[in-house]
Structures are given as C-alpha cells and as structure tokens.
Amino acid sequence: MPHGDPSDLAALTHAVLGFSAIFAPHFWFATFGPLQPMFDGAPTPATLAAVKFAGGPLFFMAFTLFVVRWNMINGKAGALGCLVAAANSAYISLSMDSFSFVLRGWWVKYSRSCTYMCI
C-alpha cells in the first residue's frame, strides 16, 4: 500500500499523542477550547507517570502504522517502536528513584519490550 492512506493519519495521531504524553503530560489535564481534558483534577506524580508510560505504546503504534504494511521485512519499525517504549519505561523507573536502580515493575515492561524487539 502506498503512503497517504488513513494508516498514515493514524500514525501521525499516535505520534502526536505519544510525544505529548512523554514530554508534556500536563496537556492531558488541560482544556483546549471546546475539548475537555482527558483526566479531571490536578495531576499527581503517579498519574503523570502513568500518562508518560502510555506514551511508549503510542509511539510503538505510530512506527508500526506508518511503516509496516504487507511486507514482513518492515518489522524493524515495530522494533524501533518497542525500543522507544522500553527506553521510556526505563527512564520513568529511574526518575522515580533519583536515577538509582530499584527493582520495580517498570523493569518488567522494559525487559518485555526488549524481548519483543529481538524476536
């Protein structure tokens, strides 16, 4: 399939949402004109971490929807998306503990994403 189809628009949407979730999670708590916020109330550190985590799978979907078509060779884009999701999980875990290693569930997500990338 050529580029310019609806999957490219979906990829762009996922990329914008993933970028905003990782780098500006406070946008998910803000009102933009008639668009109401995704979450009500003031953001807590836990909800900000959850929103940042959601950015990883959104980036994965952006890479996958943009590149992967019918050809299985294009799976490298999905692997790149998994790498972004894994790096995002590792960064969230490290930032929660002042960049010192503490075994948390975030590392399970990190290792799982790296495993998918190697398959």
Secondary structure as a PSIPRED ss2 file (coil, helix, strand):
# PSIPRED VFORMAT (PSIPRED V4.0)

   1 M C   1.000  0.000  0.000
   2 P C   1.000  0.000  0.000
   3 H C   1.000  0.000  0.000
   4 G C   1.000  0.000  0.000
   5 D C   1.000  0.000  0.000
   6 P H   0.000  1.000  0.000
   7 S H   0.000  1.000  0.000
   8 D H   0.000  1.000  0.000
   9 L H   0.000  1.000  0.000
  10 A H   0.000  1.000  0.000
  11 A H   0.000  1.000  0.000
  12 L H   0.000  1.000  0.000
  13 T H   0.000  1.000  0.000
  14 H H   0.000  1.000  0.000
  15 A H   0.000  1.000  0.000
  16 V H   0.000  1.000  0.000
  17 L H   0.000  1.000  0.000
  18 G H   0.000  1.000  0.000
  19 F H   0.000  1.000  0.000
  20 S H   0.000  1.000  0.000
  21 A H   0.000  1.000  0.000
  22 I H   0.000  1.000  0.000
  23 F H   0.000  1.000  0.000
  24 A C   1.000  0.000  0.000
  25 P H   0.000  1.000  0.000
  26 H H   0.000  1.000  0.000
  27 F H   0.000  1.000  0.000
  28 W H   0.000  1.000  0.000
  29 F H   0.000  1.000  0.000
  30 A C   1.000  0.000  0.000
  31 T C   1.000  0.000  0.000
  32 F E   0.000  0.000  1.000
  33 G C   1.000  0.000  0.000
  34 P C   1.000  0.000  0.000
  35 L E   0.000  0.000  1.000
  36 Q C   1.000  0.000  0.000
  37 P C   1.000  0.000  0.000
  38 M C   1.000  0.000  0.000
  39 F C   1.000  0.000  0.000
  40 D C   1.000  0.000  0.000
  41 G C   1.000  0.000  0.000
  42 A C   1.000  0.000  0.000
  43 P C   1.000  0.000  0.000
  44 T C   1.000  0.000  0.000
  45 P H   0.000  1.000  0.000
  46 A H   0.000  1.000  0.000
  47 T H   0.000  1.000  0.000
  48 L H   0.000  1.000  0.000
  49 A H   0.000  1.000  0.000
  50 A H   0.000  1.000  0.000
  51 V H   0.000  1.000  0.000
  52 K H   0.000  1.000  0.000
  53 F H   0.000  1.000  0.000
  54 A H   0.000  1.000  0.000
  55 G H   0.000  1.000  0.000
  56 G H   0.000  1.000  0.000
  57 P H   0.000  1.000  0.000
  58 L H   0.000  1.000  0.000
  59 F H   0.000  1.000  0.000
  60 F H   0.000  1.000  0.000
  61 M H   0.000  1.000  0.000
  62 A H   0.000  1.000  0.000
  63 F H   0.000  1.000  0.000
  64 T H   0.000  1.000  0.000
  65 L H   0.000  1.000  0.000
  66 F H   0.000  1.000  0.000
  67 V H   0.000  1.000  0.000
  68 V C   1.000  0.000  0.000
  69 R C   1.000  0.000  0.000
  70 W C   1.000  0.000  0.000
  71 N C   1.000  0.000  0.000
  72 M H   0.000  1.000  0.000
  73 I H   0.000  1.000  0.000
  74 N H   0.000  1.000  0.000
  75 G H   0.000  1.000  0.000
  76 K H   0.000  1.000  0.000
  77 A H   0.000  1.000  0.000
  78 G H   0.000  1.000  0.000
  79 A H   0.000  1.000  0.000
  80 L H   0.000  1.000  0.000
  81 G H   0.000  1.000  0.000
  82 C H   0.000  1.000  0.000
  83 L H   0.000  1.000  0.000
  84 V H   0.000  1.000  0.000
  85 A H   0.000  1.000  0.000
  86 A H   0.000  1.000  0.000
  87 A H   0.000  1.000  0.000
  88 N H   0.000  1.000  0.000
  89 S H   0.000  1.000  0.000
  90 A H   0.000  1.000  0.000
  91 Y H   0.000  1.000  0.000
  92 I H   0.000  1.000  0.000
  93 S H   0.000  1.000  0.000
  94 L H   0.000  1.000  0.000
  95 S H   0.000  1.000  0.000
  96 M H   0.000  1.000  0.000
  97 D C   1.000  0.000  0.000
  98 S C   1.000  0.000  0.000
  99 F C   1.000  0.000  0.000
 100 S C   1.000  0.000  0.000
 101 F C   1.000  0.000  0.000
 102 V C   1.000  0.000  0.000
 103 L C   1.000  0.000  0.000
 104 R C   1.000  0.000  0.000
 105 G H   0.000  1.000  0.000
 106 W H   0.000  1.000  0.000
 107 W H   0.000  1.000  0.000
 108 V H   0.000  1.000  0.000
 109 K H   0.000  1.000  0.000
 110 Y H   0.000  1.000  0.000
 111 S H   0.000  1.000  0.000
 112 R H   0.000  1.000  0.000
 113 S H   0.000  1.000  0.000
 114 C H   0.000  1.000  0.000
 115 T H   0.000  1.000  0.000
 116 Y H   0.000  1.000  0.000
 117 M H   0.000  1.000  0.000
 118 C H   0.000  1.000  0.000
 119 I C   1.000  0.000  0.000
